[in-house]
Amino acid sequence: NTDASKESLPCLLKKQTDNKGNPLYPPRVCIGLLFFFAFAFQCIGTLVVVWRETGSWRCPLFQFLYMNGIAYLAAFLINQIGLLL
């Protein structure tokens, strides 16, 4: 076992940098990911239940696209606002 394998994941992520030496996961990216996973539609079982109840894929498809669209927009806006600050 090397010292690198004993290091925790948060510490490893903090050390990751791009070619210019900028961190790959600055706080704005982490916060954006948190918001994405909070708003994103993640339960496929719910889509199946809605499909069974409505008898059509139209409503579940709308739910999936709507929720993931809001999640992407929230993460994108947080990232862009973080760049401005």
Contacts in CASP RR format, 6 or more apart in sequence:
PFRMAT RR
TARGET T0000
AUTHOR 0000-0000-0000
METHOD contacts of the structure
MODEL  1
NTDASKESLPCLLKKQTDNKGNPLYPPRVCIGLLFFFAFAFQCIGTLVVV
WRETGSWRCPLFQFLYMNGIAYLAAFLINQIGLLL
4 12 0 8 1.000
13 24 0 8 1.000
13 25 0 8 1.000
14 23 0 8 1.000
14 25 0 8 1.000
16 23 0 8 1.000
16 24 0 8 1.000
16 25 0 8 1.000
17 23 0 8 1.000
17 24 0 8 1.000
18 24 0 8 1.000
28 78 0 8 1.000
28 79 0 8 1.000
28 81 0 8 1.000
28 82 0 8 1.000
28 83 0 8 1.000
29 79 0 8 1.000
31 78 0 8 1.000
32 74 0 8 1.000
32 75 0 8 1.000
32 78 0 8 1.000
32 79 0 8 1.000
33 75 0 8 1.000
35 71 0 8 1.000
35 74 0 8 1.000
35 75 0 8 1.000
35 78 0 8 1.000
36 71 0 8 1.000
36 72 0 8 1.000
36 74 0 8 1.000
36 75 0 8 1.000
37 71 0 8 1.000
38 71 0 8 1.000
39 67 0 8 1.000
39 70 0 8 1.000
39 71 0 8 1.000
39 74 0 8 1.000
40 67 0 8 1.000
40 68 0 8 1.000
40 71 0 8 1.000
41 47 0 8 1.000
41 63 0 8 1.000
41 64 0 8 1.000
41 66 0 8 1.000
41 67 0 8 1.000
41 68 0 8 1.000
41 71 0 8 1.000
46 63 0 8 1.000
47 60 0 8 1.000
47 63 0 8 1.000
47 64 0 8 1.000
48 60 0 8 1.000
50 59 0 8 1.000
50 60 0 8 1.000
50 63 0 8 1.000
51 57 0 8 1.000
51 59 0 8 1.000
51 60 0 8 1.000
54 60 0 8 1.000
END
